[in-house]
Amino acid sequence: MQRMTRRGIQWLSAVADDPVMCRAHWADDPRRPYALPTGRLFDVVVMSQRLGMETFDQLVRREMPLGPVMMDRRAKQIGFLLSSKSRGRFTRLLSLETATPPEYRYLDAGSFVVVPGPMPMADDRHQWLRAPIRRPEASPLRTASLAVMFAAASALIERADRYGEQYPSPEAAGPEELERVNDRAQ
C-alpha cells in the first residue's frame, strides 16, 4: 500500500469535473475514495485481482515501466492506469502476444473509475499498489510492458492451474515426476 504525494494529488484531481472540490474532499478525509472520469488524462485497464497481482508483481520484479496501480479489495479487481488514448496500442500489442486474450475491461472516454484516497489504510476497500507521485510521463513502453506481462501472467496462472488439476498434491505427482522436477531445478 502506498500514499499519494502532493504532486500526485494535483495531477489526479485535475481530471475531476471540479478539481477544487476533489482536493477539498481529500483534505477532509484522505482515506475516502473519489469517482473520476477516465479518458481525459488516463485510461484504466481493469482485471481480476489474481491476474492483476501476478501482472503487477512481474512488472515490479523485472523493473519494467509501470504507472499508478490501484486495487478494489471487495470487487477483487486491479486497475492499471495508462496514458489516455492507449486503447488501440494496448489491444494491438495484446493480440500480438496471444490469440485468446485474458478477460479485462478497458475504461476510457465516457467511463468513470473510483480511485483510492491519497492515504488509504491497510483495511480500506480501495488502495494504491503504486500511488501517483507526480504526473506520469506518456510512454508507449508502459502500454507495451503491461500488454506483454498481462498475457504472460495469464499463461503462467493457466499453466499452474492445469498442473494443480493434474497433480492436486505432491504425493499425486509420484516419485518419478518429483525427481524430474528436482532435476530441472538443479
C-alpha positions in Angstrom: 0.0 0.0 0.0 1.3 3.4 -0.9 0.3 7.0 -0.4 0.0 9.8 -3.0 2.3 12.8 -2.9 1.0 16.4 -3.2 2.1 16.4 -6.9 0.2 13.1 -7.4 -2.9 14.6 -5.8 -2.6 17.7 -8.0 -2.3 15.6 -11.1 -5.1 13.1 -10.3 -7.6 15.8 -9.0 -7.0 17.8 -12.2 -9.1 15.3 -14.1 -12.2 15.8 -11.8 -15.1 17.9 -13.1 -14.4 20.2 -10.1 -10.7 19.7 -9.1 -11.0 22.1 -6.1 -13.9 20.0 -4.7 -11.9 16.8 -5.2 -9.0 18.2 -3.3 -11.3 19.5 -0.5 -12.9 16.1 -0.4 -9.5 14.5 0.2 -8.4 17.3 2.6 -11.5 16.4 4.8 -10.7 12.7 4.7 -7.6 11.5 2.9 -8.9 7.9 3.1 -12.1 8.5 1.1 -12.2 7.3 -2.5 -13.4 9.5 -5.3 -15.0 8.8 -8.7 -13.1 10.3 -11.6 -13.7 10.3 -15.3 -11.4 8.2 -17.4 -10.1 9.2 -20.9 -9.0 12.7 -20.1 -5.6 12.2 -18.5 -5.6 8.5 -18.1 -7.3 5.2 -19.2 -7.6 2.2 -16.9 -7.2 -1.5 -17.7 -9.2 -3.5 -15.1 -8.6 -7.2 -14.5 -9.2 -9.8 -11.8 -7.2 -9.5 -8.6 -5.4 -12.8 -9.1 -4.3 -11.9 -12.6 -3.6 -8.3 -11.7 -1.5 -9.1 -8.7 0.6 -11.5 -10.7 1.0 -9.0 -13.5 1.9 -6.2 -11.0 4.4 -8.5 -9.3 6.1 -9.5 -12.5 6.3 -5.8 -13.7 7.9 -4.7 -10.5 10.3 -7.6 -10.2 11.6 -7.0 -13.7 11.7 -3.2 -13.3 9.5 -2.7 -16.3 7.8 0.7 -16.9 4.7 1.0 -14.7 2.3 3.8 -13.8 -0.1 4.0 -11.0 -1.9 0.8 -10.0 -5.0 0.6 -7.7 -6.9 -2.3 -6.1 -10.6 -2.7 -5.1 -10.5 -5.4 -2.4 -14.2 -6.0 -2.3 -14.6 -6.3 -6.1 -11.3 -8.3 -6.2 -10.1 -6.2 -9.1 -6.8 -4.4 -10.0 -6.7 -1.3 -12.2 -3.6 -0.2 -14.1 -3.6 3.5 -15.2 -2.3 4.1 -18.7 -1.9 7.3 -20.8 -5.2 8.4 -22.3 -5.9 7.1 -25.8 -3.9 4.0 -25.4 -6.7 1.5 -26.2 -5.6 0.8 -29.8 -2.0 0.2 -28.9 -2.9 -1.9 -25.9 -5.3 -4.1 -27.9 -2.9 -4.5 -30.8 0.1 -5.4 -28.5 -2.0 -7.8 -26.5 -3.2 -9.5 -29.7 0.4 -10.0 -30.8 1.1 -11.8 -27.5 -1.9 -14.2 -27.5 -4.7 -15.2 -29.8 -7.0 -15.6 -26.8 -6.5 -12.6 -24.5 -7.5 -12.9 -20.9 -10.6 -11.2 -19.6 -10.3 -7.5 -18.9 -12.1 -4.2 -19.1 -10.7 -1.1 -20.7 -12.1 2.2 -19.3 -11.5 5.3 -21.5 -13.6 8.3 -22.5 -17.2 8.1 -21.2 -16.3 5.9 -18.2 -15.7 6.6 -14.5 -13.4 4.9 -12.0 -13.3 5.0 -8.2 -9.8 5.9 -7.1 -8.4 5.4 -3.6 -7.9 8.5 -1.4 -4.4 9.8 -1.0 -3.7 8.0 2.3 -5.7 4.7 2.4 -5.4 2.5 5.5 -4.4 -1.2 5.2 -8.0 -2.5 5.6 -9.7 0.1 3.2 -11.6 -1.3 0.2 -9.7 1.0 -2.3 -5.9 1.0 -2.1 -3.0 2.1 -4.1 -0.5 -0.7 -5.0 1.5 2.1 -6.7 0.3 5.6 -6.0 0.7 8.5 -8.3 3.6 10.6 -7.1 3.6 13.0 -10.0 2.2 13.3 -13.4 3.2 10.1 -15.2 5.1 10.5 -18.4 3.2 9.5 -21.5 5.1 6.4 -22.5 4.3 3.7 -25.1 6.6 1.5 -23.1 4.2 1.4 -20.2 1.4 0.2 -22.5 3.7 -2.4 -24.1 5.0 -3.7 -20.8 1.5 -4.1 -19.4 0.2 -5.9 -22.5 3.2 -8.3 -22.6 3.2 -9.1 -18.9 -0.6 -9.3 -18.7 -0.5 -12.1 -21.4 2.5 -13.8 -19.7 0.9 -13.7 -16.2 -2.3 -15.2 -17.6 -0.4 -18.0 -19.3 1.5 -18.7 -16.1 -1.7 -18.8 -14.0 -3.4 -21.1 -16.6 -0.4 -23.5 -16.6 -0.3 -23.5 -12.8 -4.0 -24.3 -12.6 -3.6 -27.2 -15.1 -0.7 -28.6 -13.1 -2.8 -28.3 -9.9 -5.6 -30.3 -11.6 -3.2 -32.9 -12.9 -1.3 -33.2 -9.6 -3.6 -32.0 -6.7 -0.9 -32.9 -4.1 2.8 -33.6 -4.2 2.0 -37.3 -3.5 -0.2 -37.5 -6.6 2.7 -36.5 -8.8 4.5 -39.7 -7.9 8.2 -40.1 -7.2 9.2 -40.1 -10.9 7.6 -36.7 -11.5 9.1 -35.2 -8.3 12.5 -36.4 -9.3 12.1 -35.0 -12.8 11.1 -31.6 -11.3 14.0 -31.7 -8.9 16.5 -32.5 -11.7 15.2 -29.5 -13.7 15.5 -27.2 -10.6 19.2 -28.1 -10.2 
